[in-house]
Amino acid sequence: MNQVVVKEQAPLDELMLAMDVVDTLRHRELVLERELDADDRDQQLLDRLREIYTAQGIVVTDEVLVQGVRALREERFLYPATTASFGRSLASLYVTRARWGKWVGGTVTLVAVGLLAFQLFVRGPELRAIEELPVDLEGAYQGIVIATQDPAALEDAGVFKSAGDAAVASRDYDAARVSVAELNALSAKLQQQYELRIVSRPGEQSGVWRIPDDNRGVQNYYLIVEAIAPDGAPLRLPIVSEEDGRTRGVRQWGLRVDQQTFERVAADKRDDGIIQQATVGAKRRGQLDVQYSVPTTGAAITEW
């Protein structure tokens, strides 16, 4: 009976062993042995390698060791790094996409949401407002035409409307918005209704006189007045002072009158402390200006 001899299989195949030999040569710097004389260089490398693998309990044949030394010399298992190129960069990006993909995706999403929000909440309303400017101009103007027959008010409204139309035509939308605001302010003024009364409460002045700086030889006389709405509430109105030209929002101001009117009111108050004829003018709805019942230029002061 023939005896079957089973050869023990090596723990690693020869190719893997040869690669391991090359790696061992590189990492343990045995490659320095190449500096030895050619006669004993290979033998010393083989002896050193055999000692290393024997110490690790790995059986490596001389044939595998010789293949490993030869592979090292021929740089058979050395992977040369590719040079930088556009294709290599794209490949690297693709391979590492799992690492940077989430961040890029998140950034793109945020940018997209930001652009959408800008379009919906900023640019969209802005474009709609621009498109509606001609309609706003026409509507504000027609509202004034319907509300009044006051020639001065209609003249002012026509000036504001023409300026607004010209601004829209030249795409100066800020100027067009100013014209709309001026028309709305004029409309609000036309809707106001109040009586102009002399202040006659105890402890409060009903009139003052002033000597102007530019003409020291004369006196200017003023009645202290206030605007009272139909419900009895005092109004705050923008009043231009003739002394400095500034406009202030005030509840009381001095209305300039002649000396005769001033002295008549003073005598009326001295009589019993009450001004019997306190109403000196009225502002009716649809009218631009106050209709005065006393002689006055309408000039005013806001401080005294």
C-alpha positions as CSV (number, residue, x, y, z in Angstrom):
1,M,0.0,0.0,0.0
2,N,1.4,3.3,-1.1
3,Q,1.9,5.8,1.7
4,V,0.4,9.2,1.0
5,V,2.5,12.0,2.3
6,V,0.6,15.2,3.0
7,K,2.7,18.3,2.9
8,E,1.9,20.7,5.6
9,Q,0.4,23.9,4.2
10,A,2.3,27.0,5.0
11,P,0.5,29.6,7.1
12,L,0.9,32.2,4.3
13,D,1.2,31.6,0.6
14,E,4.5,32.5,-1.1
15,L,3.3,35.7,-2.6
16,M,2.0,37.1,0.6
17,L,5.2,36.0,2.4
18,A,7.3,37.7,-0.3
19,M,5.3,41.0,0.2
20,D,5.8,40.6,4.0
21,V,9.5,40.2,3.5
22,V,9.7,43.4,1.4
23,D,7.7,45.2,4.1
24,T,10.0,43.9,6.8
25,L,13.0,45.0,4.9
26,R,11.7,48.5,4.5
27,H,10.4,49.0,8.0
28,R,13.4,47.6,9.8
29,E,15.8,49.5,7.6
30,L,17.5,46.3,6.4
31,V,17.6,48.0,3.1
32,L,20.8,49.6,4.4
33,E,22.5,46.2,3.9
34,R,22.6,47.1,0.2
35,E,25.6,49.3,1.1
36,L,27.6,46.2,1.9
37,D,30.0,44.6,-0.6
38,A,28.2,42.8,-3.3
39,D,29.9,39.5,-2.3
40,D,28.2,39.1,1.1
41,R,25.3,41.6,0.9
42,D,22.6,39.1,-0.1
43,Q,23.8,36.4,2.3
44,Q,23.7,38.9,5.3
45,L,20.2,40.1,4.3
46,L,19.0,36.5,4.2
47,D,20.6,35.7,7.6
48,R,19.0,38.7,9.2
49,L,15.6,38.0,7.8
50,R,15.7,34.4,8.9
51,E,16.5,35.5,12.4
52,I,13.6,37.9,12.4
53,Y,11.0,35.4,11.2
54,T,12.4,32.6,13.4
55,A,12.0,34.9,16.5
56,Q,8.3,35.4,15.5
57,G,7.7,31.6,15.0
58,I,7.1,31.9,11.3
59,V,8.7,29.4,9.0
60,V,9.9,31.0,5.8
61,T,11.9,29.1,3.2
62,D,15.1,30.4,1.7
63,E,13.3,30.6,-1.7
64,V,10.7,33.0,-0.3
65,L,13.4,35.1,1.4
66,V,15.4,35.3,-1.9
67,Q,12.2,36.3,-3.8
68,G,11.5,39.1,-1.2
69,V,15.0,40.5,-1.5
70,R,14.8,40.4,-5.3
71,A,11.3,42.1,-5.2
72,L,12.8,44.9,-3.0
73,R,15.6,45.5,-5.4
74,E,13.2,45.6,-8.3
75,E,10.6,47.7,-6.3
76,R,8.0,45.2,-7.4
77,F,5.6,45.9,-4.6
78,L,6.2,49.7,-4.4
79,Y,3.1,51.7,-5.3
80,P,4.2,54.9,-7.1
81,A,2.1,57.9,-6.2
82,T,0.2,59.4,-9.1
83,T,0.9,63.0,-10.1
84,A,-1.7,65.7,-9.3
85,S,-4.3,66.1,-12.0
86,F,-7.9,67.3,-12.4
87,G,-9.1,63.7,-12.9
88,R,-7.3,62.6,-9.7
89,S,-8.9,65.5,-7.8
90,L,-12.3,64.4,-9.0
91,A,-11.7,60.8,-8.0
92,S,-10.5,61.9,-4.5
93,L,-13.7,64.0,-4.1
94,Y,-15.8,61.0,-5.1
95,V,-14.1,58.6,-2.8
96,T,-14.4,61.0,0.2
97,R,-17.9,62.1,-0.6
98,A,-19.3,60.5,2.5
99,R,-17.1,62.8,4.7
100,W,-17.8,66.1,3.0
101,G,-21.1,65.4,1.3
102,K,-23.3,66.1,4.3
103,W,-21.6,69.4,4.9
104,V,-21.8,70.5,1.3
105,G,-25.4,69.3,1.1
106,G,-26.3,71.2,4.3
107,T,-24.6,74.3,3.0
108,V,-26.4,74.1,-0.4
109,T,-29.7,73.6,1.4
110,L,-29.2,76.6,3.6
111,V,-28.2,78.8,0.6
112,A,-31.3,77.6,-1.3
113,V,-33.6,78.3,1.7
114,G,-32.0,81.7,2.1
115,L,-32.5,82.6,-1.6
116,L,-36.1,81.4,-1.5
117,A,-36.8,83.4,1.7
118,F,-35.2,86.5,0.1
119,Q,-37.3,86.0,-3.0
120,L,-40.6,85.5,-1.0
121,F,-40.2,87.9,1.8
122,V,-37.9,90.7,0.4
123,R,-37.7,90.8,-3.3
124,G,-41.2,89.6,-3.9
125,P,-42.9,92.3,-1.8
126,E,-40.5,94.9,-3.2
127,L,-41.4,94.1,-6.8
128,R,-45.1,94.1,-5.9
129,A,-44.7,97.5,-4.2
130,I,-43.0,98.9,-7.3
131,E,-45.7,97.5,-9.6
132,E,-48.4,99.1,-7.3
133,L,-46.8,102.5,-7.2
134,P,-48.7,103.9,-10.2
135,V,-51.9,102.6,-8.7
136,D,-51.1,104.1,-5.3
137,L,-50.4,107.5,-6.9
138,E,-53.6,107.5,-8.9
139,G,-55.6,106.3,-5.9
140,A,-54.2,109.0,-3.5
141,Y,-54.7,111.7,-6.1
142,Q,-58.3,110.7,-6.9
143,G,-59.1,110.5,-3.2
144,I,-58.2,114.2,-2.9
145,V,-60.1,115.2,-6.0
146,I,-63.3,113.6,-4.5
147,A,-62.7,115.0,-1.0
148,T,-62.3,118.7,-1.8
149,Q,-63.0,121.6,-4.1
150,D,-60.4,123.8,-2.4
151,P,-58.3,125.2,-5.4
152,A,-55.1,125.3,-3.3
153,A,-55.5,121.7,-2.2
154,L,-56.2,120.6,-5.8
155,E,-53.2,122.5,-7.1
156,D,-50.9,120.9,-4.5
157,A,-52.3,117.4,-5.3
158,G,-51.6,118.0,-9.0
159,V,-48.0,118.9,-8.3
160,F,-47.4,115.8,-6.2
161,K,-49.1,113.6,-8.7
162,S,-47.0,114.9,-11.7
163,A,-43.8,114.5,-9.7
164,G,-44.8,110.9,-8.8
165,D,-45.6,110.0,-12.4
166,A,-42.3,111.4,-13.6
167,A,-40.4,109.5,-10.9
168,V,-42.1,106.2,-11.9
169,A,-41.3,106.8,-15.6
170,S,-37.6,107.3,-14.7
171,R,-37.6,104.3,-12.3
172,D,-36.8,106.6,-9.3
173,Y,-39.1,104.6,-7.0
174,D,-37.9,106.3,-3.8
175,A,-39.0,109.6,-5.2
176,A,-42.3,108.1,-6.3
177,R,-42.9,106.8,-2.8
178,V,-42.3,110.4,-1.5
179,S,-45.0,111.7,-3.8
180,V,-47.4,109.1,-2.5
181,A,-46.6,110.0,1.1
182,E,-47.1,113.7,0.3
183,L,-50.5,113.0,-1.3
184,N,-51.5,110.9,1.7
185,A,-50.4,113.7,4.1
186,L,-52.4,116.2,2.1
187,S,-55.5,113.9,2.2
188,A,-55.1,113.5,6.0
189,K,-54.9,117.3,6.4
190,L,-58.1,117.7,4.4
191,Q,-59.9,115.3,6.7
192,Q,-59.0,117.3,9.8
193,Q,-61.8,119.3,11.5
194,Y,-61.3,121.5,14.5
195,E,-62.0,125.0,16.0
196,L,-59.2,127.4,16.9
197,R,-59.8,128.8,20.4
198,I,-57.9,131.2,22.6
199,V,-56.5,129.6,25.8
200,S,-58.4,131.1,28.7
201,R,-57.9,128.7,31.6
202,P,-56.8,130.1,35.0
203,G,-53.1,130.3,35.3
204,E,-52.4,130.1,31.6
205,Q,-51.4,133.0,29.3
206,S,-53.9,134.0,26.7
207,G,-51.6,136.4,24.8
208,V,-48.1,137.7,24.6
209,W,-46.3,140.5,22.7
210,R,-42.8,140.5,21.3
211,I,-40.3,143.0,20.0
212,P,-38.6,141.5,16.9
213,D,-34.8,141.5,16.8
214,D,-34.7,142.9,13.3
215,N,-37.0,145.8,14.1
216,R,-36.8,147.1,17.7
217,G,-39.2,149.9,17.1
218,V,-42.3,147.8,16.8
219,Q,-44.3,145.3,18.8
220,N,-45.8,142.0,17.5
221,Y,-49.0,140.7,19.2
222,Y,-50.0,137.1,19.6
223,L,-53.0,135.3,20.9
224,I,-52.2,131.9,22.5
225,V,-54.5,129.4,20.7
226,E,-55.2,125.7,20.5
227,A,-57.0,123.4,18.1
228,I,-60.0,121.6,19.6
229,A,-61.5,118.6,17.8
230,P,-65.3,118.0,17.6
231,D,-65.0,115.6,20.5
232,G,-63.4,118.3,22.7
233,A,-59.9,116.8,22.5
234,P,-56.9,119.2,21.9
235,L,-54.9,118.3,18.8
236,R,-51.1,118.5,18.2
237,L,-50.4,120.2,14.9
238,P,-47.2,121.0,13.0
239,I,-46.7,124.8,13.3
240,V,-44.0,126.9,11.6
241,S,-42.5,129.6,13.8
242,E,-41.9,132.9,12.1
243,E,-39.0,133.6,14.5
244,D,-36.7,130.8,13.4
245,G,-38.5,129.0,10.6
246,R,-38.6,125.7,12.4
247,T,-41.7,123.4,12.3
248,R,-42.7,121.9,15.7
249,G,-45.6,119.6,16.7
250,V,-47.4,121.6,19.4
251,R,-50.7,121.8,21.2
252,Q,-50.6,125.6,21.7
253,W,-49.0,128.3,19.7
254,G,-49.1,132.1,19.4
255,L,-51.3,133.4,16.5
256,R,-50.2,136.8,15.3
257,V,-52.9,139.5,15.4
258,D,-53.1,143.3,15.2
259,Q,-52.9,145.4,18.3
260,Q,-56.6,146.3,18.4
261,T,-57.7,142.6,18.4
262,F,-55.1,141.8,21.1
263,E,-56.3,144.6,23.4
264,R,-60.0,143.6,22.9
265,V,-59.3,140.1,24.0
266,A,-57.2,141.3,26.9
267,A,-60.1,143.6,28.0
268,D,-62.5,140.7,27.7
269,K,-60.5,138.5,29.9
270,R,-59.9,141.3,32.5
271,D,-63.7,141.7,32.8
272,D,-64.4,138.3,34.6
273,G,-61.4,136.1,33.8
274,I,-63.2,134.5,31.0
275,I,-62.9,135.2,27.3
276,Q,-66.4,135.3,25.9
277,Q,-65.5,135.2,22.2
278,A,-62.7,132.6,22.4
279,T,-63.2,131.1,19.0
280,V,-61.0,132.8,16.4
281,G,-61.1,130.4,13.5
282,A,-62.3,127.0,12.2
283,K,-60.8,124.3,10.0
284,R,-63.6,122.4,8.1
285,R,-63.3,119.0,6.5
286,G,-62.3,119.3,2.9
287,Q,-60.6,122.7,3.4
288,L,-56.9,123.1,3.4
289,D,-56.5,126.1,5.7
290,V,-58.2,127.6,8.7
291,Q,-60.8,130.2,8.1
292,Y,-60.1,132.9,10.7
293,S,-62.7,135.2,12.3
294,V,-60.1,137.8,13.5
295,P,-57.7,139.8,11.5
296,T,-54.5,137.8,11.1
297,T,-51.7,136.9,8.7
298,G,-51.6,133.3,10.1
299,A,-48.0,133.8,11.2
300,A,-47.2,132.0,14.5
301,I,-44.6,131.5,17.2
302,T,-44.1,128.2,19.1
303,E,-42.2,129.4,22.1
304,W,-42.7,132.4,24.5
